[in-house]
Amino acid sequence: VFNGEIYNHVELRAELEAEGVVFASDHSDTEVLLHLYRRHGADLVHKLDGMFAFVLHDAANRRVLAARDPFGIKPLYLARDGERVALASEIKALLRHPALPARAAAQPLAEYFLLQFVLDDETLFEGVEKLRPGHLLSLDLDRWRVHIEPWWAPDYTVDPRLDEDAAVEALRPLLQDAVRRQVRSDVPVGTWLSGGLDSSLVTALAAPHLGPRPVAFHGLFPDTGAAYSEQAHARSVAHHVGAELVEVPIGPDGLDTALPCLMSLMDEPAAGPGLYPQFRMAQAARAHVTVVLGGQGGDELFGGYTRYLVAYLEQALKGGILGTHDEGEHVATLHSIVPNLRFLQGYEPLLQHLWRDGLFGPMEDRYFRLLDRTEGALELFAPELRARLEGPGKAHLKARFDDVFHRPDTASYLSKMRAFDRIASLPALLHVEDRVTMAVGLESRVPLLDRHIARLLDRLPPRVVFAGGQLKRLLRRAAAPWLPASVVERQDKMGFPFPLNAWLAGPHRDFVADTLLSTRARQRGLFEPAAVEALVAQGGAFSRKLWGLLCVELWFRAHIDPPSGDPP
């Protein structure tokens, strides 16, 4: 059983045919997998460029093999006890088994409130695990023994020969090859085009392969002003590459009816509020194309989050004070960062959050605090849940965080931060992208998440990846031949801007209140009704806190509660 796409299946097929393999199909990547397994066994995964989750039953050797791609683009879940093992790409499929009742897992639920995702192989359901990205499961059917191990691991061995110029020259053909492989399709292909660097580059590289008039999709929020608009940048890129730009207006109408459906679709609560606009974008794109390419993963691979610049600044200050700024490959110098300090304008709250307890302490402590969604919100939770989010309960969550943070074999804190985001939060974001697109029959592909690109970036000295602290410096330089200078040089990072505050405090305040203050929510005993009521009354500034509460309540209704007979 196979879910996904093998982008190099044409090349792999040619290799196999040269070895005498006869294919029954014309161009099936699934058949390529089967023949690769016959030739290479479990090592077949090392030959695959793609997004995939598969389960293979080897009847002759009495074993089952399952694997996931290195980044977690495609999901795979398992449930097991002493008598059975079940695997599926959706949790709801596993829950149809009578031996697996739908029950919420208390500790992962607390972790979701803390981070808005769950670490490693845990899920919010008791008895259900994730097969982690880049991992391989083998089930011995005679001994009934399950063995799980990583088949993909980043190699952070620094290659000192790669200076910035060499890295840019090595990166450009890898970007071109990744996009070229992923535009292969028998159905219409388009691109997401936010106007940011990542999606703009993917659009520019894909355009020559998509016919005389490529199509790109841009989401916009009418009546929200410039703070939520990247329209000018998207139009500039579309004009530059000769693409038709389909502009998709997204408004608050329908949010209250869509969110309960999306929580059912997602299996687990979403990692962020971008879920809703992504769904509306997918609906609009499906009217034009069947496959869409986007820039997901660019921030995690190339260092696009402002918190990386703040960490670089701290390392530069520390090096200047201690006189260690020229030591080793982890160079961060004050003179190199000065030109980029202007990009921190407007991020004073982020600086205060990271440095409020002083400078130069363990970076993992401050990074944990930065990602902690429960700070200033503990009064919202009922005592049993709150106990898991403070004191010894929080110490347990912190220990799990530290384990993941220090897992990458690198001495650079900047590299550890980037690796943590790739290991922990990126799969949660990819899960949203996969579910909302597949729900409407649209296949999303993410060419920046390419194993060859990742291998190059992982072996670069941190001083090259984060040169001067400029975010995505390598990608900017690599993209320069293909994009307008205004897009390459822009620094006003927006992500996917979404007027959540205005919507939850305005047209959907009643929906939020009716959901979180309902009899059903009160009886669940997760939240303090008085504190939630006060938060709803305060409105917009607290909407991100409300988002997590709202998602969990709707998730309980979709997956945990009995199908009928509950109070409203």
N, C-alpha and C positions, 0 to 999 in steps of 0.2 A: 504494500500500500504506500503510495507516494504522494506527497503534497509539496508543490513548489515548481521550480524551474532549474534545469542544469544549463547554464549559459554556454558552456564549452562542449555541449553534447555533439556538435558537428565535428569538432576536432577529435574528440574521443572516439566517435563512431569511425572516422577515417583510420585512426590507429588500429582499432579492433578489426576492421575489414582487411587492413594490410596484413594482419596476423591470421586471416582466414575465417573470421567470424562471419556467418551469414545471418542477416537480419530479416525478420518477418514483416517489419513495418518500414515505412518510408523515412520517418523522421521523429520517432518517439524517444524522448530522453529517458523515459521509464525503462524501455528495453535496453538502452545503453547501460543503465544501472545493473540490470540483471547479468549482462555479459561481463561487465567489470567485476562483479562479485565472483563469477565463475573463474575469472583469471586471477584475481588479487585478494579474494576474501574480504575481511574487514578493512584491509588497507585501501579499498576502493575510495574511501572518503577523502583521502589525500589528493585524489585526482580531480575532485569536483570543484568547479567554480559555479556557485549558485546559491539560491535560497531553497532550503529543503528540510523536510522531516520525512523520514521513511521508516517502515517496518518491513522486514524481509524474513520470510519463513523458509529455512533451509531444512527441508524434510529429510534429505539424505543423511545429514550430519546431526539431526535432532537438535537444532538450535534456532533461536529467533534473534535477529540483529535489528537494532533501531538506532538512528542517529539524527542529530540536528546540525544545521549549518553553524559556522563559527560565531555569528553575531546574534542568533536568535530571531531571525526574520520570520521564520515559520515555527509555530508552536507544536509541542508534543507533551502530553501529560500521561501519567501512569498511576495506577492504583494496584496494590499488591498485598496479599496476605500469604499464609502458608500453603494455600491451595490453588491460588489463581493469580495471574498477572493480566491486567487490562491496559491497553494503550489507545489513545485517541487524540485527535487534534483539537477537540473541544471538551471541556470538563463536563458539560451537560450530557455528552454522550456516555461518559463513565457513570454519571449519576443515574442513568436509566437501569443500571444493574441493581437487582434487588439486594445484593449484599453490601451496597455502598449508599447508605442514607445520607442525605444532604445535611451536614452539620458544620457550623462555623467553627474555625480553629481560633481559639482565644489569643494565643501569642502572635501569630501572623496578623491578626486583626489589629492588635496594638501597633505592630510594625508598620502596617499600612497607614494608620493615622499619623505615625511619626514621619514617614518618608513619602507616603503616597505611592509606594510600591513595596514588594516583599522580596527579601534577599534570597539568593541561591535557589534551592529546589523546593522551597515551601510554597504553598498556596493558601488561600483563605478557607479551604475546605479540609476538614479532617479526613485523612486517609488518601489525599490526592497530592501527588508530587509533580513538579516540572522536571522533564529531562533538560538539564542546563545546556545553554548554547555550546557548541563545540564538543559535545559529549557523545559517547557511544555506549549503548546498552546491549549486553549479550545475555540471553537466557538459555541455560543448559536444560533442555527438556527432560533429560534422563535423571539428572540430580536435582532438578527444579531449583536451580541456583541462579540468582540475578547478579551480574557484575556490571558496574557502571564506572567508566573512566574517561578522562579527557582525551580526545583525539587531536585537538587543536589547542595550542598554548602559545601566547605571544612570546617572542624572543626579544628581550630587551638588551641583548649584547650590543654595545655601542660600536658602530663602524666609524672609526675616527677619520677615514678617508672622505666621508661625506660632509663636505662643507655646504653652505647654503646654496651656492650656485650649482654644485653637483646634484644636490637633492632636487632642486627645481627641474633640472634637465632630465633626471630619472623619473620624476613624477609625471611629467606631461604625457609621455606615451602610455603610461599605465592608466591615466584618466581616459585617454582616447580609446584604449582597448576595452576598458570596462564598459563604457557607454556603447561602443560598437557591438559588443556581444549581447548587451541587454536590449537593444532595439530590435533584435531578431524576433519576428512574430508573423503569424499568418493572419492576424487581425489588426485593426487600426490601433496606432500607438500615439499617445500625446505626452505632455509633460506638465508637472506643476510648475508655476512660475510666480513666486511670491515677490520677486524683485530683490531678494537677498542674494548673497554670493553663491551659495550652494546650488539652489534651484536654477539660478541664472546660468551657471556653468554647465550643469547637466543639459539644460535646454539648448545652449549654444553648441555643445558637442553632439547632441542628438539630431539637431535640425538638418544637417546635410544628408542624413540617412532616412528622413521621413517625407521625402517627396517635395514637390514645388511649394507647398503651402502647409508647413507643420502647424499643429494646433497646440496651444498652451493655455493653462487654466489659472486664473488669478481670483482669489477671494477678496471681497471688499465689504466694508460695513458702512452702509449709507448713514448719513446724518451723525457721524461720530467725529468728524473733523480730521485734521492732519495727524493727530496722535495715533490713529489706527490705520493710516493709509500708506501703502508702498506703491500705489498705483503708477506714479510717475516713473519709478524705477522699472516696474514690470513692463510698462509700455515702451520704455527706452530699449530694453533688451529685446522685446518682441520685434520692434522695428529693425534693430541691429541685425538680427538673424533671419528676418523675413518670415516670422511666424504670425499666424492669426491668434490674437489674444481674446479668449472667451472670459469676460469678466462676470463673476458670479456674485450677485448681491446676497448677503447673509444678514438676516434680521432676527429679532427675538420671537417672532411669531412661530409657534409650533414647538418651542423648546420644552414646554411642560408636557407635551404628549410624546415627544421624541425621546427624552431622557429615560423614562421607564423602559422603553423598548431597547434603547442602547445598553442599559445595564443588564438586560436579559441576554442581549447579543454578546456582550463582552466577557461573560463568565465571571470576571472579577472587576471590582471598581476601577475606574480609569485613573491613569497616572497624572492627569491634568485636565483642565477645562477645554483644551483644544479639541477634545473628542467631538463636540457638537458641530463646530464649523468644518472639521474634517469630513464629517458625515455628509453635510450639505454639499461640500465640494465634490465628494465622490458621486453623489446623486447626479449632480450637474454634468460631471465629466462622462459618466456612463452613457449619456445621450449622444455622445460624439465618438468615444473610443472604448476599447476593451482593455487596453494596457496603458498604464501611466508611469512615467519615470519621475522620481523626485530626488531632493537633496538631503534626505534624512541621513543622519550619521556624520555630517560634516563637522558639527561642533565638537563631537566626542573624539573624532580622529585627528582633526587639525587644530584643536584648541580654540574654540570659538566662544567660550563662556567668559564673561567679565571676571568671574571669580579667579580664573587662571591669571589674568593680568594683576589682580590684587596680590595673589600668592607670589608672583614674580617680583612685584614691588617689595614685598616683605623680604624675599631672599636677597634682593639687591641692597636693601637697608642693612640687613644682617651682615652681608659680605663687606660692605663699606665700614661698618663699625668694628668688626672683628678682623678685618684685613685678610679675608679669605676669598674675596670676590674673583680671583683669578685661578682658583684651584680646580683642577679636574674638568670634567665635561659638563658640570652643572653650573656654568657661569651665569651669573645675573649681576650686572653692573649698573651702578647709579647713572653713569653717563649714557648708557644704552637705553635706559627707560625714560629719561627726561622728555624726549620728543613725544612719547606716547601717554604721558600723564594726563593730557587734556581729554583723553577718551574716558577718564574716570569721572568727568563732570556729570553730575546727576546721580552718581552711585554712592553718595555719602552714607546712606543707610547701610549699604553693603559693607563699607569700610568699618563703620561703627559696630556692626554685628560681628565681624570677624575679629576685630581688635579690641573689643571693649574690656577684655580681661588681660590686656597686655600683648606685646609682640614676642615672637620668637619661641613660644611654647610649642608643644607637639601640634603639627598641622592637622593631624587627624581629629584632634579635639575640636578645633575651630571649624573644620569642615563638617563634622557631625552637627555642630550647633547651627551652622548655616543651613543645612538641609532639614533640620528639625522643624516640622510643621506644627508641633504642639506647643512651642514656646509662646507664652502669653495666652494659651487657650485651655489650660488644664481644668479650669473651672467649668468647662462645657461637658466634661465627662463624669459619669456616675462613679462612685467610689471603687468598685471592682476593676473597672477599666482604667481609672486614673492610677490605681496602684501599679499597673503594668507600665505606666508612662512616667513614673517618678521613682526616686529612691532605688532600691534593689532591682525593681522591674526595669527601670530605664538603664541601669548598669548592665543588665543582661542584653538589652538591645544594643547598647554601645559596644559590648564585647563582640557581638555578631558583626557589627559595622567594622570594627577594627580588623577582624579576621579577613574580611573582603578587601579592605583598604590596603592592608600590608601583603596581600597575596602576590601581587606582581613583583617579580624579581628585579627591582630597580631601586637605586638609592635616591633617586630624584623625587621630591615631593610633588613637583609639577607633573611628572609622569604618573605618579600614583593617583593623583586626582583625576587625570584624564583616563587612566585605566579603570578606576572605580566607576566613573560615569559610563564607560563602555560595558563593563561587566554587569552593573546593577540597574541603572536608570534607562539606558538605551533599549534593552529588551522590552521594558514596559511601554516605551514610546512606540516601538515597532509593533507591539501587540495591538495598540490602538489603530495604527495605520492598516495593519492586516485585516482586522475585523471589520472596520467601517467600509473598506473598499470591497472585500469579498462579499459583504452583505448585499451589495448592489450588483454583483457580477463583474467587478472591476479588479484587475490584477495590478497591484502596486509593486514596482521594482525600485531598488535603491542602489544605483551603481557606485556611489562613493564607498559603500560597504563592500569592498572587494578585497579578497585575501592578499593579493599582490601589493595593493596600495598599503594595506595595514602592515605587511611585513616590512616595507620600506620605512614607514613612519616610526615603527617600533624600534628600529635600529639606529635612528638618527640621534645624535647628541641633543639633550634638552636645550642646550644653548642655540641650536639651529631651529628646532621646532618653535621655541619661544623667544626668538631673537628680538631683543629690545622690549619684550613683553607685548609686542603687537599681535593682536588676535588674528589667527589664520594667516600669518605672514606668508608661509610657503604657498598656501592655496591662492592667495592674492597674486603672488608673483607668477605662479603657474598659469593662472587664468587670464593674465593680461593680454595675450594675443587674441583672445576670443571674445572679450567683453568690452563694453564702453568703460572708459576710465572712471566715470562717475559711479559705476556699480562696484568696480574693483576697489576703489578707494573709500567708499562710504563706511562710516563707523557707527551709524545710528541703528544698531542691531535691534530688531523687533521680534524675532521669532515668528509666531503666528498671532499678531495682536488681536485681542478678543475683548470686547467691552463687557466683561463678566460683571463687574461692579454695577454698572448702569442697568443691566438686565435683571440681575437678582434683586437689586434694591428698588427697581421700578416696576415694569410690567409683570414680573414673575414673583414679586414679594409674597403674594397670597399663596402661590404654589409652594414656595419654600416653607412658609409658615404652616400650611395645611399638611404638608408631608412630615415635617420634623416635630410638630406639636400634636400630631394625631394620636388617637388612643393606642393604635398599634405601636407607634414609636415610643410612647411613654411606657407601655407594658414591656417593651423590649429591654429597658433598663440600661441602655448604653450611655444616654445623655442626661444632663440635668435640665429639665424643662424650663425652669426659670432663667437659667443662664442662656439657653438657646433662644428663648423668647426675647430677652434683652438684646442679644446679638442681631436677631432679625430686625428688631425695631431700630437699631443703630444704622443699618443699611450698608451702603456701598463699600466703605473702607474695609469691611470684614468679610467680603464675599468669598475670598479664597478659603477662609476657615469654613464657611458654610458649604463650600463645594465638597469637601471631604465628607462632612456629615451627611449631606444630601445623597451622595453617591452610595454610601454604605447603607443608608436606610432603603433606598431603591433596590440595592443589591439583595438585601435580606428579603424584600418582597418578591423579587424575581426568582430567587434560587433556594431560599431556606424556608420561608413560610409555607404552610400547607396551601394548596391551590384555591381553597375557598373556605368560608366560614369564619375568617378573621374579622375582628372589628376594623372599622375604617381608620 
